[in-house]
Amino acid sequence: MSEEKQRKTFAIISHPDAGKTTLTEKVLLLGGSIRSAGTVKGKKSGQFATSDWMDIEKQRGISVTSSVMQLEYENVQINILDTPGHQDFSEDTYRTLTAVDTAVMVIDSVKGIEAQTLKLFKVCRMRGIPILTFINKLDREGKEPLDLLAEIEETLEMDTYPMNWPIGTGKRLKGIYNLSDDTVDVFSEEAEERQIVPYSEVESLETYEREALEEDKMLLEEAGNDFSLEQIQAGEMTPVFFGSALANFGVQSFLDQFVQLAAPPKPRKASGRWISPDQQQFSGFIFKIQANMNPNHRDRIAFLRVCSGSFERGMEVTLSRTGKKMKMNQSHSFFASDRETVNRAMPGDIVGLYDSGNFQVGDTLIDRGEKIKYEEMPQFPPEQFAKVTAKNAMKHKQYHKGIEQLVQEGTIQLYKTPYFEDYILGAVGELQFQVFEHRMKQEYNVDLEFVHMSHELARWVTKGDVSDLVSDHRKMLVNDQQGRAVLLFENDFALRWFQDKNPEIELSTGWEILE
């Protein structure tokens, strides 16, 4: 990784099936990082999306874990974090968003803004992350472009600025007009390379199509917003691109302008003050831990976002949480599950560190100077719970090791009952249990037995003594991984009943920020 190159670190967010992973593939293809794109539809032929590297992702054609990839484009070092779209893996996505400087929001032109898109968008707004919008599936019959812009402005409460404009949609799609230079990207299902010509020289346009475009241009000029890079990088305006990721149409235009519009690494808040990326002290934080990226070695990789100074392989760093010093001898850059050794990394870069069990999600690393801690990582209260045991008691050792390592990734939470220490898993959704079960079988050779519970709410006890509390079918006392008391409630009624009867006990969701 070259020190001189600019860094642009971004995540792609969307509702499931909006085309997020396909867009990632095409960006990598255009950047020369891969020779051919594997798509979700390609799973029958043995080709898979580059960013979907887990067996279960390949089998189901979905992303269930964040992937890290890098490419260089026009002398810019681009770090892409592809995130799960499925709502059951929101927590992994939210944590990944803490490590980026820009988000790319993919919207399905047929469906418009969907629930998961809105949820993720709110996190970006909350954190002041600039958002670029790619309206996908333009080659299908979808909503009118002006209606989509209005939907973004009304639903997300931010200004829009179209960088290009469709000439027709679906079967009538002729191309996209580039507002900045009066050119047209001509759409053709047969064309393998981008065809861009001056607007005046496009021969395939009918008179009515030109008239419709002129009318839209006039509307945008009179009623649209003025372009403002300052507003874009402050997260107050989103530049909007139209295209079709699957057809690789409009992606080149998006990538060319992305390197200009995406935000560079910015100061980040730690211990109540702002840490500038150009200060000499090295600092960074762990936003993700992934077990078994190399199943042959059962390794754990902690993903570090470099925030200031420079990271050097072999450097000694201090783990702020414990004060422990350690040497960073094994550091990698990633392309999905493939890795290369990293000798040096700069602010904005993502580095994979070999972890023997020292790190936790949210840890801060520094090389010298005063200890600092970057802001807390988001944590969701689970909504589904299940008691879990190993079907084969002889697999006791593998069972405990597997649960310990997979739980440390942070996408599923572990609780224990106070006396018998029964294991209870907490998840945001059912798919998390299925992925957990699959990985325990594939990576640790352990078959699990689940007993699903009726509880739906978890609340951390922040004040008061609940040690003598008797658990019943409506509430259960458990301890989390840090030994803190947590109450599981069957429903809202049971929670309100408990609070009315025990006003001296104060409860918390664990992460209030989205409520």
Backbone torsions as a table, in degrees:
resi	resn	phi	psi	omega
1	MET	NA	123.4	-175.5
2	SER	-80.8	136.8	-179.4
3	GLU	-69.8	-28.7	-174.3
4	GLU	-75.5	-25.7	-174.8
5	LYS	-70.7	145.0	172.0
6	GLN	-66.3	153.6	175.9
7	ARG	-112.1	132.3	172.7
8	LYS	-130.2	109.2	-175.9
9	THR	-112.4	121.2	-175.2
10	PHE	-142.5	159.4	173.7
11	ALA	-118.2	148.2	175.6
12	ILE	-102.6	124.9	-177.5
13	ILE	-121.4	147.6	177.6
14	SER	-172.9	171.8	167.8
15	HIS	-73.8	153.2	177.1
16	PRO	-54.3	141.2	175.8
17	ASP	72.4	12.2	176.3
18	ALA	-79.3	-15.1	176.9
19	GLY	110.5	18.6	-176.1
20	LYS	-61.5	-50.3	-177.7
21	THR	-68.1	-35.6	177.3
22	THR	-63.7	-41.2	177.7
23	LEU	-63.2	-41.1	177.1
24	THR	-56.9	-46.7	-179.7
25	GLU	-58.3	-44.8	-175.5
26	LYS	-70.2	-34.2	175.7
27	VAL	-64.1	-43.0	177.9
28	LEU	-64.0	-38.4	179.5
29	LEU	-63.7	-45.9	-179.6
30	LEU	-68.5	-29.4	178.5
31	GLY	-81.3	-1.2	177.8
32	GLY	79.2	12.7	-177.7
33	SER	-81.9	-24.8	176.3
34	ILE	-134.5	158.4	-177.9
35	ARG	-91.9	-31.8	177.6
36	SER	-145.6	146.0	-176.9
37	ALA	-92.0	130.5	170.8
38	GLY	-90.3	135.6	-177.9
39	THR	-115.4	167.7	177.5
40	VAL	-58.1	-38.1	-179.6
41	LYS	-70.2	-15.9	-176.5
42	GLY	-83.3	4.1	-172.4
43	LYS	-66.4	-25.1	178.9
44	LYS	-70.9	-27.7	-178.3
45	SER	-89.7	-0.2	179.1
46	GLY	92.2	1.1	176.1
47	GLN	-100.0	134.0	-178.0
48	PHE	-128.0	160.5	175.3
49	ALA	-58.2	134.4	-177.1
50	THR	-55.6	-37.9	-175.5
51	SER	-78.7	-15.6	178.3
52	ASP	-95.1	94.3	-172.0
53	TRP	-104.5	-13.9	178.3
54	MET	-76.0	149.6	177.4
55	ASP	-54.8	-44.9	-176.4
56	ILE	-67.1	-29.3	176.8
57	GLU	-68.4	-40.1	-179.8
58	LYS	-68.5	-37.2	-179.2
59	GLN	-68.9	-40.6	-173.4
60	ARG	-97.8	-14.3	-179.1
61	GLY	70.9	32.4	178.2
62	ILE	-131.7	160.0	173.6
63	SER	-95.9	125.7	178.4
64	VAL	-120.6	2.0	174.9
65	THR	-148.0	151.0	179.0
66	SER	-69.8	142.3	176.3
67	SER	-118.9	151.9	180.0
68	VAL	-117.5	128.8	178.4
69	MET	-139.6	152.1	-179.8
70	GLN	-129.2	148.0	170.5
71	LEU	-150.7	160.4	174.7
72	GLU	-110.9	133.7	-178.1
73	TYR	-146.7	121.6	-179.9
74	GLU	50.7	47.4	177.0
75	ASN	64.0	24.2	175.9
76	VAL	-118.6	132.1	174.9
77	GLN	-85.4	112.1	-179.0
78	ILE	-103.2	124.6	176.0
79	ASN	-108.9	117.1	-177.4
80	ILE	-105.7	129.3	172.9
81	LEU	-113.9	104.9	177.9
82	ASP	-83.5	129.0	-172.9
83	THR	-114.1	157.6	175.1
84	PRO	-65.7	138.6	176.7
85	GLY	-89.9	-25.7	-175.3
86	HIS	-65.7	135.5	-174.3
87	GLN	-62.4	-24.2	179.6
88	ASP	-66.3	-15.4	-179.3
89	PHE	-114.9	29.9	-179.6
90	SER	-57.5	-39.4	-173.8
91	GLU	-63.0	-40.5	177.7
92	ASP	-61.9	-41.7	179.3
93	THR	-65.0	-45.6	-178.8
94	TYR	-61.3	-41.0	179.3
95	ARG	-66.6	-38.4	177.8
96	THR	-62.2	-36.9	-179.8
97	LEU	-63.7	-22.4	177.2
98	THR	-69.5	-18.0	-173.8
99	ALA	-99.9	0.4	-176.0
100	VAL	-109.9	165.4	177.7
101	ASP	-107.0	-17.5	-179.1
102	THR	-144.9	149.5	173.2
103	ALA	-120.1	142.2	173.1
104	VAL	-108.9	118.7	-177.5
105	MET	-98.1	118.7	178.8
106	VAL	-97.7	125.3	-179.7
107	ILE	-119.1	132.3	176.3
108	ASP	-74.6	120.1	-176.5
109	SER	-66.0	-20.1	179.6
110	VAL	-79.6	-39.6	-173.3
111	LYS	-102.0	-19.8	-177.6
112	GLY	74.4	-154.1	-177.6
113	ILE	-76.6	125.1	-178.9
114	GLU	-109.4	171.2	-170.8
115	ALA	-56.1	-46.7	-176.7
116	GLN	-67.8	-36.4	177.3
117	THR	-59.7	-43.7	-178.5
118	LEU	-63.8	-41.9	-179.6
119	LYS	-61.8	-47.6	-178.6
120	LEU	-67.6	-38.1	178.3
121	PHE	-59.0	-42.4	-178.8
122	LYS	-61.3	-35.9	177.3
123	VAL	-65.7	-41.4	178.9
124	CYS	-63.1	-44.1	179.5
125	ARG	-62.7	-41.8	-179.0
126	MET	-60.8	-36.4	-177.8
127	ARG	-94.6	1.4	178.9
128	GLY	68.7	29.6	-178.9
129	ILE	-84.5	123.9	176.8
130	PRO	-59.4	145.2	-177.0
131	ILE	-124.6	127.7	170.0
132	LEU	-105.6	138.1	-176.0
133	THR	-110.8	131.3	174.3
134	PHE	-117.8	110.6	177.9
135	ILE	-87.5	113.9	-167.6
136	ASN	-99.3	169.3	175.2
137	LYS	64.2	39.9	179.7
138	LEU	-65.0	-22.2	-179.4
139	ASP	-82.8	8.6	173.2
140	ARG	-113.0	158.8	177.4
141	GLU	-70.9	115.3	-176.2
142	GLY	-136.0	-161.1	-179.9
143	LYS	-72.1	156.8	177.4
144	GLU	-66.1	140.6	-178.6
145	PRO	-54.1	-42.6	179.8
146	LEU	-64.4	-35.8	177.6
147	ASP	-66.6	-36.8	179.1
148	LEU	-66.4	-41.9	176.9
149	LEU	-62.0	-43.8	179.4
150	ALA	-62.7	-38.8	179.5
151	GLU	-63.6	-41.8	178.0
152	ILE	-62.8	-46.9	-176.1
153	GLU	-65.8	-40.6	-177.3
154	GLU	-76.8	-44.9	-175.7
155	THR	-74.9	-42.2	-174.6
156	LEU	-96.5	-8.4	177.4
157	GLU	55.4	50.5	174.4
158	MET	-145.7	154.4	-180.0
159	ASP	-72.3	154.4	175.3
160	THR	-120.9	154.0	172.7
161	TYR	-142.1	108.1	-179.5
162	PRO	-70.1	127.4	177.8
163	MET	-86.3	-24.8	173.7
164	ASN	-145.8	174.1	-173.9
165	TRP	-144.5	133.8	-177.0
166	PRO	-69.7	142.6	169.1
167	ILE	-107.5	92.4	-174.5
168	GLY	82.5	166.9	175.3
169	THR	-141.9	165.8	178.2
170	GLY	59.2	-132.5	-179.0
171	LYS	-69.4	-18.1	-180.0
172	ARG	-93.1	6.9	-177.0
173	LEU	-67.1	120.1	178.6
174	LYS	-106.5	-25.1	-179.2
175	GLY	164.6	-172.0	172.6
176	ILE	-127.1	134.7	-179.5
177	TYR	-89.4	126.0	179.4
178	ASN	-89.9	112.4	-173.4
179	LEU	-66.4	-26.4	-173.4
180	SER	-74.5	-31.4	-174.3
181	ASP	-133.9	14.2	174.3
182	ASP	59.6	39.1	176.2
183	THR	-117.7	168.6	179.6
184	VAL	-128.1	129.8	166.8
185	ASP	-83.5	111.0	-175.9
186	VAL	-79.8	131.7	-179.2
187	PHE	-91.5	130.0	174.4
188	SER	-149.2	128.0	-179.1
189	GLU	-67.4	-24.0	-177.2
190	GLU	-87.5	-25.3	-173.7
191	ALA	-66.7	132.7	179.5
192	GLU	-93.7	-21.5	-179.6
193	GLU	-119.3	159.0	-179.2
194	ARG	-64.8	132.1	176.1
195	GLN	-112.6	110.1	-179.6
196	ILE	-124.4	126.2	-176.1
197	VAL	-136.5	155.5	174.7
198	PRO	-58.5	143.3	-177.5
199	TYR	-54.1	-41.3	-176.9
200	SER	-66.1	-17.6	-176.3
201	GLU	-102.5	4.3	179.2
202	VAL	-76.6	113.5	-173.7
203	GLU	-87.8	-19.0	-172.6
204	SER	-81.1	-5.7	-175.3
205	LEU	-83.9	130.8	174.0
206	GLU	-77.6	163.2	-179.2
207	THR	-58.5	-44.0	-178.2
208	TYR	-65.7	-29.5	179.0
209	GLU	-71.5	-38.9	176.3
210	ARG	-65.9	-41.5	179.8
211	GLU	-63.3	-41.4	179.3
212	ALA	-63.9	-41.6	178.7
213	LEU	-64.9	-43.3	179.8
214	GLU	-61.7	-37.5	179.0
215	GLU	-65.9	-43.5	178.5
216	ASP	-64.0	-41.7	179.6
217	LYS	-61.4	-39.7	179.7
218	MET	-65.7	-42.1	178.3
219	LEU	-61.0	-45.1	-178.9
220	LEU	-65.1	-37.2	-178.4
221	GLU	-69.8	-38.7	-176.0
222	GLU	-83.9	-40.1	-173.8
223	ALA	-108.6	-10.1	-176.4
224	GLY	-80.4	175.1	-179.7
225	ASN	-88.6	153.8	173.1
226	ASP	-78.6	142.4	178.9
227	PHE	-65.1	135.7	178.1
228	SER	-146.4	106.9	177.7
229	LEU	-62.0	-34.9	179.2
230	GLU	-61.7	-44.5	178.9
231	GLN	-67.2	-37.2	179.4
232	ILE	-62.5	-47.7	-176.4
233	GLN	-77.1	-10.4	173.1
234	ALA	-92.4	-1.8	178.8
235	GLY	78.0	20.5	-178.0
236	GLU	-101.8	-15.6	179.0
237	MET	-137.5	142.1	176.5
238	THR	-116.0	124.5	171.9
239	PRO	-73.5	136.8	-174.1
240	VAL	-114.0	130.3	177.1
241	PHE	-116.7	143.0	175.2
242	PHE	-109.8	149.2	177.6
243	GLY	173.4	-170.4	175.5
244	SER	-136.7	109.1	-178.0
245	ALA	-64.0	-40.5	-177.6
246	LEU	-63.0	-37.9	179.0
247	ALA	-86.4	0.2	-176.8
248	ASN	55.0	42.7	-178.2
249	PHE	-115.1	124.2	-178.1
250	GLY	87.6	-7.1	-177.5
251	VAL	-74.3	-38.3	178.3
252	GLN	-61.4	-44.9	178.4
253	SER	-60.3	-41.9	178.7
254	PHE	-62.4	-48.3	-176.7
255	LEU	-64.2	-40.3	179.7
256	ASP	-58.9	-39.2	-176.9
257	GLN	-90.5	-21.5	177.0
258	PHE	-57.6	-44.0	-176.3
259	VAL	-64.4	-21.7	177.2
260	GLN	-88.4	-35.1	-171.5
261	LEU	-91.3	-31.7	-175.9
262	ALA	-64.3	146.3	-177.0
263	ALA	-75.9	142.2	172.4
264	PRO	-77.0	173.0	176.0
265	PRO	-56.4	134.3	-177.4
266	LYS	-117.6	166.1	173.9
267	PRO	-58.1	146.3	179.9
268	ARG	-127.0	150.0	-174.9
269	LYS	-84.6	130.8	176.4
270	ALA	-146.7	131.3	178.9
271	SER	49.6	41.1	174.0
272	GLY	81.4	4.8	177.8
273	ARG	-137.8	168.5	-177.1
274	TRP	-94.4	130.2	178.5
275	ILE	-103.0	116.9	-178.1
276	SER	-79.7	141.7	179.5
277	PRO	-63.4	-21.4	-177.1
278	ASP	-93.7	6.7	176.0
279	GLN	-75.8	154.6	-170.8
280	GLN	-73.2	-32.3	-178.8
281	GLN	-63.3	128.0	174.1
282	PHE	-73.0	135.1	172.4
283	SER	-151.4	153.2	178.1
284	GLY	-169.5	170.9	179.5
285	PHE	-136.9	153.6	178.7
286	ILE	-87.3	120.4	-179.8
287	PHE	-110.4	-7.1	-177.7
288	LYS	-160.2	142.5	172.3
289	ILE	-125.7	132.4	-178.4
290	GLN	-126.8	123.5	177.8
291	ALA	-90.5	147.8	169.4
292	ASN	61.2	38.4	171.9
293	MET	-66.3	-28.4	170.1
294	ASN	-116.8	94.0	-174.0
295	PRO	-57.9	-26.0	-179.1
296	ASN	-68.4	-25.8	-176.4
297	HIS	-112.8	-1.7	178.9
298	ARG	51.2	43.5	-174.7
299	ASP	-88.8	160.5	174.1
300	ARG	-119.3	132.8	178.9
301	ILE	-117.2	128.5	174.4
302	ALA	-101.3	126.7	-178.6
303	PHE	-92.0	122.5	-175.9
304	LEU	-109.7	129.1	169.9
305	ARG	-93.4	120.3	176.9
306	VAL	-77.9	125.1	-175.9
307	CYS	-107.1	-33.3	-179.2
308	SER	-151.7	162.8	-179.9
309	GLY	65.4	-152.7	177.6
310	SER	-135.9	144.3	177.0
311	PHE	-93.4	130.8	177.3
312	GLU	-122.2	132.0	176.6
313	ARG	-61.2	133.8	-178.7
314	GLY	91.4	-6.1	-179.4
315	MET	-68.4	155.1	175.0
316	GLU	-94.4	130.2	179.8
317	VAL	-125.5	162.3	176.9
318	THR	-113.6	132.3	174.5
319	LEU	-84.3	109.3	-171.9
320	SER	-56.7	-37.2	-175.3
321	ARG	-62.8	-37.4	-175.4
322	THR	-113.6	-16.4	-174.7
323	GLY	80.6	2.0	-177.9
324	LYS	-72.4	136.5	176.9
325	LYS	-97.9	142.6	179.8
326	MET	-152.5	153.4	179.0
327	LYS	-96.4	135.2	-178.0
328	MET	-93.4	75.7	-176.2
329	ASN	-85.3	-25.5	-177.8
330	GLN	-116.1	101.6	-178.6
331	SER	-132.5	140.9	-172.9
332	HIS	-137.0	152.7	163.2
333	SER	-103.9	157.8	-172.0
334	PHE	-126.0	152.0	167.5
335	PHE	-133.1	90.3	-167.4
336	ALA	59.2	-116.1	-178.4
337	SER	-95.6	-8.2	177.0
338	ASP	-78.5	150.0	-175.3
339	ARG	-140.4	155.0	172.9
340	GLU	-134.7	150.8	179.3
341	THR	-68.5	135.3	176.7
342	VAL	-107.5	124.7	177.2
343	ASN	-94.2	-27.0	-176.3
344	ARG	-151.8	139.7	178.2
345	ALA	-142.7	149.3	-175.2
346	MET	-116.5	169.4	179.1
347	PRO	-52.3	132.3	-176.2
348	GLY	103.1	-25.2	-178.9
349	ASP	-75.7	154.0	176.1
350	ILE	-111.6	125.6	-178.2
351	VAL	-120.3	135.0	175.1
352	GLY	-93.3	124.1	-179.3
353	LEU	-109.2	132.7	174.2
354	TYR	-64.9	133.0	-173.6
355	ASP	-126.6	120.2	178.0
356	SER	-93.2	12.3	178.7
357	GLY	116.4	8.2	-177.9
358	ASN	-81.5	-30.3	-168.4
359	PHE	-96.9	153.5	170.7
360	GLN	-128.0	153.8	175.3
361	VAL	-59.7	128.9	-178.6
362	GLY	101.4	-7.9	-179.8
363	ASP	-65.5	145.1	175.5
364	THR	-107.3	136.5	175.8
365	LEU	-116.1	139.0	176.3
366	ILE	-137.0	162.6	177.9
367	ASP	-104.1	-24.2	-178.8
368	ARG	-166.3	176.9	176.3
369	GLY	78.5	-167.4	-175.3
370	GLU	-69.1	145.0	178.6
371	LYS	-68.9	136.7	176.0
372	ILE	-131.6	162.7	175.7
373	LYS	-137.2	123.5	177.1
374	TYR	-71.3	159.4	-172.3
375	GLU	-54.0	152.2	-177.4
376	GLU	-57.4	145.5	173.7
377	MET	-77.1	145.1	176.8
378	PRO	-65.9	144.2	176.4
379	GLN	-139.1	129.0	-178.6
380	PHE	-93.7	141.7	167.3
381	PRO	-72.0	128.0	-179.8
382	PRO	-63.6	160.6	179.5
383	GLU	-119.9	-8.3	177.0
384	GLN	-135.6	145.0	-176.0
385	PHE	-136.6	148.7	178.2
386	ALA	-151.6	136.2	170.8
387	LYS	-76.2	139.2	-175.5
388	VAL	-130.0	138.4	176.1
389	THR	-140.6	161.5	175.0
390	ALA	-85.0	133.9	179.4
391	LYS	-64.4	-34.9	-179.4
392	ASN	-107.2	110.8	-178.0
393	ALA	-62.4	-21.9	179.8
394	MET	-72.6	-13.9	179.6
395	LYS	-92.8	23.9	-174.3
396	HIS	-51.8	-47.1	-175.3
397	LYS	-66.9	-47.6	179.9
398	GLN	-64.3	-36.1	-179.2
399	TYR	-61.2	-49.6	-178.6
400	HIS	-68.1	-38.9	179.4
401	LYS	-65.3	-44.3	-178.9
402	GLY	-63.2	-45.7	-179.9
403	ILE	-63.5	-44.1	-179.2
404	GLU	-59.7	-45.4	-175.1
405	GLN	-73.4	-41.6	-178.1
406	LEU	-71.7	-35.6	178.9
407	VAL	-66.0	-33.2	-179.3
408	GLN	-65.5	-16.5	176.4
409	GLU	-68.6	-22.3	172.7
410	GLY	91.7	-0.1	-178.8
411	THR	-89.8	-12.7	176.3
412	ILE	-138.5	145.5	-174.0
413	GLN	-111.1	147.2	-177.2
414	LEU	-113.9	134.0	175.5
415	TYR	-128.3	156.4	176.8
416	LYS	-129.8	143.0	175.0
417	THR	-73.2	147.0	-169.8
418	PRO	-58.9	-39.4	-171.8
419	TYR	-101.6	-49.2	-176.2
420	PHE	-90.3	-9.8	-179.8
421	GLU	53.9	43.3	170.8
422	ASP	-65.8	145.4	-179.9
423	TYR	-88.2	129.5	174.4
424	ILE	-125.2	127.4	177.7
425	LEU	-98.6	139.0	176.4
426	GLY	-116.5	134.9	-177.8
427	ALA	-139.5	159.1	175.7
428	VAL	-76.5	-31.4	-178.6
429	GLY	-153.7	166.7	-174.7
430	GLU	-60.4	-36.4	-177.4
431	LEU	-59.9	-31.5	177.9
432	GLN	-61.4	-41.2	177.1
433	PHE	-62.5	-41.5	-178.0
434	GLN	-65.2	-42.3	178.2
435	VAL	-66.0	-42.1	178.8
436	PHE	-60.0	-46.1	179.7
437	GLU	-62.1	-43.9	-180.0
438	HIS	-61.9	-44.9	-177.5
439	ARG	-69.7	-37.2	176.6
440	MET	-60.9	-38.8	179.5
441	LYS	-71.4	-47.7	-175.3
442	GLN	-73.8	-39.2	-171.1
443	GLU	-97.9	-21.8	-178.0
444	TYR	-127.2	-0.1	178.8
445	ASN	57.6	41.1	-179.3
446	VAL	-122.8	125.1	174.1
447	ASP	-89.5	133.6	-176.9
448	LEU	-106.2	154.9	171.9
449	GLU	-120.8	124.4	-178.8
450	PHE	-106.7	137.5	168.5
451	VAL	-119.7	104.7	-176.0
452	HIS	-72.4	139.8	-175.7
453	MET	-103.2	161.7	-178.5
454	SER	-86.3	-7.6	-177.9
455	HIS	-70.6	147.1	-177.2
456	GLU	-129.2	-11.4	-174.5
457	LEU	-128.3	139.6	174.0
458	ALA	-119.9	131.9	177.8
459	ARG	-133.5	129.2	179.3
460	TRP	-82.6	138.3	179.4
461	VAL	-84.3	113.8	-177.7
462	THR	-102.2	-16.4	178.4
463	LYS	-155.7	134.6	178.4
464	GLY	108.6	163.0	-177.1
465	ASP	-105.7	121.2	179.1
466	VAL	-119.5	15.0	-174.5
467	SER	-62.6	-28.7	-179.2
468	ASP	-95.9	7.9	-176.7
469	LEU	-66.5	134.7	178.3
470	VAL	-91.9	124.5	178.3
471	SER	-78.0	143.8	174.4
472	ASP	-141.4	-169.8	-174.8
473	HIS	-67.1	-19.7	-177.9
474	ARG	-92.6	-23.5	-179.7
475	LYS	-147.3	151.7	179.8
476	MET	-143.3	135.2	176.8
477	LEU	-93.9	126.5	177.2
478	VAL	-137.5	172.4	174.8
479	ASN	-118.2	141.6	176.4
480	ASP	-84.8	-172.8	-175.4
481	GLN	-64.7	-24.2	178.1
482	GLN	-91.8	5.4	178.3
483	GLY	82.8	8.0	-179.8
484	ARG	-78.8	147.0	-179.7
485	ALA	-74.4	132.7	178.6
486	VAL	-131.9	136.7	175.7
487	LEU	-106.5	128.7	175.6
488	LEU	-101.3	127.8	-178.7
489	PHE	-114.5	148.7	-178.3
490	GLU	-69.5	-36.8	-178.2
491	ASN	-164.8	-179.2	-180.0
492	ASP	-61.4	-38.2	-179.8
493	PHE	-61.3	-44.4	179.9
494	ALA	-64.0	-37.3	178.4
495	LEU	-65.2	-47.9	-179.4
496	ARG	-64.0	-39.8	178.1
497	TRP	-58.9	-45.9	-179.4
498	PHE	-63.2	-44.1	-178.4
499	GLN	-65.7	-36.6	176.6
500	ASP	-64.4	-39.2	-177.0
501	LYS	-81.4	-21.5	-176.0
502	ASN	-131.4	66.5	-175.7
503	PRO	-64.2	-20.3	-179.4
504	GLU	-77.4	-14.0	-179.8
505	ILE	-91.1	123.0	177.2
506	GLU	-101.8	135.2	-175.8
507	LEU	-122.6	153.0	179.8
508	SER	-137.1	151.3	176.5
509	THR	-76.5	-8.8	-177.3
510	GLY	93.9	-38.1	175.7
511	TRP	-145.2	100.5	-172.5
512	GLU	-82.4	-5.4	-161.5
513	ILE	-66.2	-26.8	-177.9
514	LEU	-96.6	-1.5	-173.5
515	GLU	-92.3	NA	NA
